[in-house]
Amino acid sequence: VQTDKKSVDYVLVNEELKQGPIDADNYLIKVDYKVSDTLTESYDGIEFVINKATIDVSGLSMDDASKVYNRSEQIIEVSGTLPKGISSVRYTGGITNVGSSTITAKFTLESTKNYNPVSDMTAVLTIMPKDISSAVVSFTGYSNNSFIYTGSEIGDINSKLSVVLDGYTLIKGTEYICEFSELVAIGSYSETIT
């Protein structure tokens, strides 16, 4: 519908006025009224706009945080109760390994027709190394971590190293670092596992 001023998306006529519009949009009211038994006149020209609502997210927050490595992708979640108009939150930027990542919270609206977009929230998540001091360290194929003297280097000792923590065998180079040097002479050897 085109009026002298601007176009509108809806024309409400008589019966529709009882229910009234609920969505954000431009509206024009047109009313037919009976002047006499034989004459009906129309009146139109009352325009009104229902604007999109702005959602108040002041009760939500998302703060930088640190968490300990746990072998799973981790995120920081928005805290607070989602207000009317937001149906869900989707997170991107999750991180698994030690390091930092910016986590983004993207809000899904109940209706893009009736609500203004809500800005994303972000926070930095830092994954800290897990303390492995309680790990069980052993060499696969050798009992009591003992080797018999042969006069030459003990094979590829580093590939036989097994580090188990909380029931999981840790991955060398990703979850721990340790490198034994050449083992030839009789004696005790030690290396630090980090």
N, C-alpha and C positions, 0 to 999 in steps of 0.2 A: 504494500500500500504506500502511496506517495502522498504526502501532505505538502502544504506550501513551505513548511520549515525543513522537514527531513523525512526520510523513509522510516517506517516502523515495521516491525516484524509480525505483530499480531493486531487484529481488530477484534475487540470484544463486543459482542452484540447481546443485548437483553439477558437471556438465560445464563450466558457465560459469566455475567457480572456477579451472579449469586455465589459462585465458587471462587472467582477471583484468580488472578495469575499467581504462580508460585516461583517460576524460574526468572533468573536475571535476564532482562531483555528490554526492548522499547515496545510500548503498548499504545494503542489508540482506542479510546472508548467511543462506541457508536451506540446511541440509544434511539429506539423507535418508540414513539409515544402516540397515544390515540387522542386526537383533538376532538373528534366527534365520532358518531357511529360510522360515518362514511369517509373520514379523513384521518390519515395517519401521517405524522411528520417524523423526520429523522433529525437527530442532532449528533453531529460528530465533531471531533476536534479537541477533545480533552486528551492530551498526550501525557504519558508518565513513563518513567524509567525505573526499573528495579536493577540496581547496581550489584555487581558481584561482591560477595562478602570477603573481608580480609580476616583470615584465621589468626587468632592470637596464640602465638607459640612461646610467649614469655615464660610459661611453666615448664618448658622443655630445655634441656641442656645437654651438652656433649663436651667433655673435658679431656685434655691430653692424659694419657695413662701409660703405665709400665706393667707388663705381665711377664711371667716366667715361661720360658720355652716349654711346650708340652706335646710336641709332635703334631698338633692340629692347627688349622688356620684359626686365627683369633681376630676379633674386632672390638671396637668400643661401641656400646649401644647408647642410644639416646635415653636419658633418664627423664622421668615425669610421665604423666598420663596424656595419651594422645587426645587433643581436643576434637570436638565435633567438626567434621569436615575433612579430617585426615583418616583414611582407612587403614594405611599400613606404611611401614618404613622399609626401604631396601638399602642394604649396605654394600659398598664397594671398597676395594683397597685392603682387604684382609691380608694378614701376614702370618707365615708359619715359622720361618727361621729367625735367628737372632738378627736384629736390625730395627729399622724404623720405617713406618709407612703412614701416609695420610689416609684416614678412614673417612669416607663420605657417606652421609645419611641422606637419601633421597626420599621425599615424601610423596605418597600416592594419595590424591584427593578423591573424596567420595563423588565429586562432580566438578569437572573442569568448566562446565557451563555456569555454575553458580558461585565458584570460589576463585579468588585470585591465586596465582601460583605461590607456593611457599618456598623460600630460599633453602638450598641444601645447607646442612650443618657439617662441619669437618672438625677433626681432632687428630693429633699425632699419637700413634701407638708405638711404643718401643718394646721389643721382645728382648728380655734379658736371658743370659745363659743360665741353665739349670745347674745347681750344685751337684756334682757327680762324685763327691767324696765317699758316698756309701755304695758306689758301684762295685760289682763283683768282677774282678779281672782274672782271666785265665788264658792259657794257650791251648788251642784246640789240638787234641792228639797227645798231650803231655799231662801226666798226673803230677799234682802238687807243684806245677810250674817248674819242674826240674828237667834238666837235659843231661844226657850222658856225653862226657868229653869224647870228641872224635879227632881232635887235632886240626880240624878245619872249621870254617864258619858254619854255624847252625843254620841251615836252609834259609828260606825267606820267613824269618821269625815274625815280621810285622804283619804278614797275611794270616798268621795263626793266632794273633791277638784277638781276644773276645772280651768286650766290655758290656756287662749287663746291668741295667738300672731299672728298678720297678718292673721287672719281668720282660723288659724289651732289650734286645741286642742293639746297641747303639751303632750308628753308621760312622765309620772312620772318615775324617775329613769334613763331615757335615755336623756330627753331634759330638765328636771328640777329636783331639789331635794328640798323637804320640808316635814317635819314631825311634825304635831301638837301633843303636849302631851295631857294628859287627860284634858277634858273640863267638869267641874262639877259646880264650883262656879259661881255666877253671876259676870259679869265683861267683860272687853275687853281683847282679846288675840291677839297676833301677832306672826308670824313666818317669817323668811326670806326665800324667794324663790330664789334659785340660779340655 
